[in-house]
């Protein structure tokens, strides 16, 4: 994606720290106008008009119309072949990716102590977790599916979420509970970290589940999320051009921000409770959810979030297809297969079990 601006190699401390005070002027301008003019409560009405393809209606303020026109197209640098390749990769693996969303991507975001503060202040994500999780999953389907930007409603959904981020930024920055040391609410570095959680971190999760994607597949999926990120207002300096840059951005953000925090623990507990409730009637136990999250996150991050410990083998075993697992173990015992191959086999069996049994707050049809 060489059309993007040149950026500091491997994301310097100076670059990332500077991004903590930068937000999204395009979306912030319209939200500031709506708030100051007392029209916040009318935004849902405006959006219903927009969804009816009537965005030029005289009922919609000029400032909102201007925002919609500014953000109605994909970036000029987009390579449509790579974009579609990334979308097809998502379509082939949507069920697994959505399980990774709930059990890896979101907890990954909660581990960033300062960024988690704004999620806690917004309240909905821990007081109405099911609905918030369902909306996030639906957003992924809307923006990642094939034709999302041509015949689908991907662009409109991105415009909407970008405004939601700006509204959250406005309220958090005006809250007496906000600490300026956390940076600007929903700042550029935190948005980049979230974008990474839905792209590079998802790819890492798929690998842990035994899915061996090619370099081109991985980089095209990353490219898809670079397009989505740019349209959500993420500074192009923070969009990794390739998997190596994504690796370094992940390492830098984790080193700078991952630590134990009350906000992160509260958000994680709300997420766990939601997953417990969804899976009450499924073979998935609470211990399985703990073990699955720990397997994806690693014990270090899981401990920061106070995810209960679990006996991974016993907790995960019920979801393996026992015949295949026993055959794999037998092959290793007879020296017919190398030990590292059994890890791949077990990971694949775990993926099949999760895809079959783990319930998520989104319908597949």
C-alpha positions in Angstrom: 0.0 0.0 0.0 2.7 2.4 -1.0 0.1 5.1 -1.7 0.0 5.8 2.0 2.2 8.6 3.5 5.7 7.7 4.6 5.9 7.1 8.3 8.5 6.6 11.0 10.0 3.2 10.8 8.5 0.8 13.4 6.4 3.5 15.0 8.6 5.6 17.2 7.7 6.6 20.8 7.6 10.2 19.6 5.0 9.4 16.9 2.8 7.3 19.2 2.9 9.8 22.1 2.0 12.6 19.8 -1.0 10.7 18.5 -2.5 10.5 22.0 -3.6 14.1 21.8 -5.0 13.9 18.2 -8.6 13.0 17.4 -10.7 13.2 14.3 -11.5 16.8 13.3 -13.9 15.9 10.5 -16.3 13.9 12.7 -15.6 16.1 15.8 -16.7 19.3 14.0 -20.2 18.0 13.2 -20.6 16.5 16.6 -19.6 19.7 18.3 -22.1 21.6 16.2 -24.9 19.1 17.1 -24.1 19.3 20.8 -23.8 23.0 21.0 -27.0 23.6 19.0 -29.0 21.1 21.1 -29.6 18.6 18.3 -28.0 15.6 19.9 -31.3 13.9 20.5 -32.3 14.4 16.8 -29.3 12.4 15.5 -31.2 9.1 15.5 -34.0 10.8 13.5 -31.4 12.2 11.1 -29.9 8.8 10.6 -33.3 7.2 9.7 -33.7 9.8 7.0 -30.1 9.1 5.8 -30.9 5.3 5.7 -33.8 6.1 3.4 -31.3 7.6 1.0 -32.7 11.1 1.6 -29.5 12.7 3.0 -30.2 15.9 1.0 -33.4 16.4 3.0 -33.8 19.9 4.4 -34.4 18.3 7.8 -30.7 17.3 8.0 -28.3 20.1 9.1 -25.8 21.4 6.6 -22.9 20.4 8.8 -24.1 16.7 8.9 -24.7 16.7 5.1 -21.2 18.1 4.6 -19.7 15.3 6.8 -21.6 12.7 4.8 -20.3 14.1 1.4 -16.7 14.3 2.8 -16.7 10.6 3.9 -18.9 8.9 1.2 -16.1 7.3 -0.8 -13.3 4.9 -0.3 -9.8 6.5 -0.3 -8.3 7.4 -3.7 -5.4 5.0 -3.1 -7.5 1.9 -2.7 -6.6 -1.2 -4.7 -9.9 -2.9 -5.4 -8.4 -6.3 -6.1 -6.7 -6.4 -2.7 -9.8 -5.0 -1.0 -12.0 -7.7 -2.5 -9.3 -10.3 -1.6 -9.4 -9.3 2.0 -13.2 -9.4 2.0 -13.3 -12.9 0.6 -10.8 -14.0 3.2 -13.2 -12.7 5.9 -16.2 -14.4 4.2 -14.4 -17.8 4.2 -13.5 -17.5 7.9 -16.3 -15.3 9.3 -17.5 -17.7 12.0 -14.0 -18.2 13.4 -13.2 -14.5 13.1 -16.3 -13.6 15.1 -15.4 -16.0 17.9 -11.9 -14.4 17.9 -13.6 -11.0 18.1 -15.3 -11.8 21.4 -12.5 -13.9 23.0 -9.4 -12.2 21.8 -9.9 -8.8 20.0 -12.1 -7.2 22.6 -10.0 -8.4 25.6 -6.9 -7.2 23.8 -8.4 -3.7 23.7 -9.4 -3.9 27.4 -5.8 -4.7 28.3 -4.8 -1.2 27.1 -5.4 0.5 30.5 -5.8 4.1 29.3 -7.8 3.3 26.3 -10.2 1.1 28.4 -11.2 4.2 30.4 -13.3 5.7 27.7 -15.1 2.3 27.2 -15.9 2.2 30.9 -17.2 5.8 30.9 -19.5 5.1 28.0 -21.3 2.6 30.3 -23.1 0.7 27.5 -20.3 -1.7 26.9 -20.5 -3.1 30.4 -24.1 -2.3 31.2 -25.6 -3.5 27.9 -22.8 -5.9 26.9 -24.9 -8.2 24.7 -26.3 -5.5 22.6 -22.9 -3.8 22.2 -21.2 -7.0 21.3 -24.0 -7.8 18.8 -23.6 -4.3 17.2 -19.8 -4.8 16.9 -20.2 -8.2 15.3 -22.8 -6.8 12.9 -20.5 -3.9 12.0 -17.8 -6.5 11.1 -20.2 -8.3 8.8 -21.4 -5.1 7.2 -17.9 -3.7 6.4 -16.0 -6.9 5.7 -18.3 -8.9 3.5 -17.8 -9.0 -0.2 -19.4 -6.0 -2.0 -19.7 -4.1 1.3 -18.4 -0.9 -0.4 -20.2 -1.3 -3.7 -23.7 -2.8 -3.3 -23.7 -3.1 0.5 -24.1 -0.5 3.3 -20.5 -0.7 4.4 -19.7 3.0 3.8 -22.9 4.2 5.6 -22.1 2.0 8.6 -18.5 3.4 8.8 -19.9 6.9 8.7 -22.2 6.1 11.5 -19.6 4.4 13.7 -17.2 7.3 13.1 -19.8 9.7 14.5 -20.4 7.4 17.5 -16.7 7.6 18.3 -16.9 11.4 18.1 -19.9 11.5 20.4 -18.1 9.3 22.9 -15.0 11.5 22.6 -17.2 14.6 23.3 -18.9 13.2 26.3 -15.8 11.7 27.8 -13.7 14.8 27.4 -16.5 16.8 29.2 -16.8 14.3 32.0 -15.3 15.3 35.4 -14.0 11.7 35.6 -11.7 12.1 32.6 -8.0 12.3 33.5 -6.0 14.3 30.9 -3.1 11.9 31.5 -5.0 9.3 29.6 -4.8 11.4 26.5 -7.6 12.6 24.3 -10.6 10.2 24.5 -10.7 7.8 21.5 -7.4 9.3 20.3 -5.4 8.3 17.3 -3.2 5.7 19.0 -6.2 4.0 20.6 -8.1 3.9 17.4 -5.0 2.4 15.7 -4.8 -0.2 18.4 -8.5 -1.1 17.9 -8.0 -1.4 14.2 -5.1 -3.7 14.8 -7.2 -5.8 17.1 -9.7 -6.4 14.3 -7.0 -7.2 11.7 -3.5 -8.3 12.7 -4.6 -9.8 16.1 -7.4 -11.7 14.3 -4.8 -13.2 12.0 -2.7 -14.2 15.0 -5.8 -15.8 16.5 -6.6 -17.8 13.4 -3.0 -19.1 13.4 -3.5 -20.3 17.0 -6.6 -22.1 15.8 -4.6 -24.0 13.3 -5.5 -22.0 10.2 -2.4 -21.4 8.0 -3.1 -18.4 5.9 -0.6 -17.3 3.2 1.3 -14.1 3.4 -0.8 -12.6 0.6 -4.0 -13.6 2.3 -2.8 -12.0 5.6 -1.6 -8.8 4.0 -4.8 -8.4 2.0 -6.9 -8.8 5.1 -4.7 -6.3 6.8 -5.2 -4.0 3.7 -9.0 -4.3 4.1 -8.8 -3.1 7.6 -6.4 -0.3 6.6 -9.2 0.9 4.2 -11.8 0.6 7.0 -9.4 2.4 9.4 -8.7 5.2 7.1 -12.5 5.7 6.5 -13.0 5.7 10.3 -10.6 8.6 10.6 -7.4 6.7 11.7 -4.3 8.7 10.7 -2.6 7.0 7.8 0.8 7.1 9.6 -0.7 4.5 12.0 -1.9 2.1 9.3 0.7 -0.7 8.9 1.7 -1.3 5.3 2.5 -5.0 5.9 2.6 -7.8 8.5 6.0 -6.8 9.7 4.9 -3.2 10.5 1.7 -4.6 12.1 3.9 -6.8 14.3 5.9 -3.8 15.5 2.8 -1.7 16.1 1.3 -4.4 18.2 4.5 -4.7 20.3 4.8 -1.0 20.7 1.2 -0.5 21.9 1.4 -3.5 24.2 4.6 -2.2 25.8 3.2 1.3 26.2 -0.2 0.5 27.5 -0.9 -3.1 28.5 -1.2 -3.4 32.3 -3.7 -4.3 35.0 -6.5 -1.7 35.4 -9.8 -1.6 37.2 -11.4 -0.5 33.9 -10.0 -3.5 32.0 -11.1 -6.0 34.6 -14.6 -4.5 34.8 -15.0 -4.7 31.0 -13.7 -8.2 30.8 -16.0 -9.4 33.6 -18.9 -7.9 31.7 -17.8 -9.7 28.5 -17.4 -13.0 30.4 -20.9 -12.7 32.0 -22.4 -12.1 28.6 -20.7 -15.1 27.0 -21.8 -17.3 30.0 -25.4 -16.2 29.4 -25.3 -16.8 25.7 -23.9 -20.3 26.1 -26.1 -21.5 29.0 -27.7 -24.1 26.8 -24.7 -25.1 24.8 -21.9 -27.6 25.5 -19.6 -24.7 26.2 -18.8 -24.3 29.9 -17.5 -21.3 31.8 -14.2 -23.1 32.2 -14.0 -23.6 28.5 -14.5 -19.9 27.9 -11.7 -19.1 30.4 -9.4 -21.7 28.8 -10.2 -20.5 25.3 -9.5 -16.9 26.1 -6.3 -17.7 27.9 -5.2 -19.8 25.0 -5.8 -17.0 22.5 -4.5 -14.1 24.7 -1.7 -15.8 26.6 -1.5 -16.0 30.3 0.2 -12.7 30.8 -2.6 -10.6 29.3 -5.2 -12.9 30.7 -3.8 -12.4 34.2 -3.9 -8.6 33.7 -7.6 -8.9 33.0 -8.2 -11.4 35.9 -9.6 -14.0 33.6 -10.0 -17.1 35.9 -7.4 -19.8 35.5 -8.5 -23.1 33.9 -7.2 -26.5 33.3 -6.8 -26.0 29.5 -6.8 -29.7 28.5 -9.8 -30.7 30.6 -11.7 -27.5 29.8 -11.2 -27.6 26.0 -11.3 -31.4 25.5 -15.2 -31.7 25.3 -15.2 -29.6 22.1 -12.6 -31.7 20.3 -13.9 -34.4 17.9 -12.6 -37.2 20.0 -11.9 -39.7 17.1 -9.6 -37.3 15.3 -7.8 -36.3 18.4 -7.3 -39.9 19.5 -6.0 -40.9 16.0 -3.6 -37.9 16.1 -2.3 -38.9 19.5 -1.9 -42.5 18.4 0.1 -41.4 15.4 2.5 -39.5 17.6 2.8 -42.4 20.0 3.7 -44.7 17.1 6.3 -42.1 15.9 4.2 -41.8 12.7 3.8 -38.0 13.2 6.1 -35.4 14.8 5.0 -33.8 18.1 4.7 -30.3 16.5 2.1 -31.7 14.1 -0.1 -32.8 16.9 -0.3 -29.1 18.1 -1.6 -28.1 14.6 -4.1 -31.0 14.7 -5.4 -30.1 18.2 -5.6 -26.4 17.3 -7.7 -27.3 14.2 -9.9 -29.5 16.2 -10.4 -26.7 18.7 -11.4 -24.4 15.8 -14.0 -26.9 14.6 -15.4 -27.3 18.1 -15.6 -23.6 18.7 -17.2 -23.0 15.3 -19.8 -25.6 16.0 -20.7 -24.9 19.7 -19.6 -21.4 20.8 -22.7 -19.1 20.6 -22.3 -15.5 19.7 -24.7 -12.5 19.8 -25.1 -12.4 16.0 -27.2 -14.5 13.7 -25.8 -16.4 10.7 -28.1 -17.2 7.9 
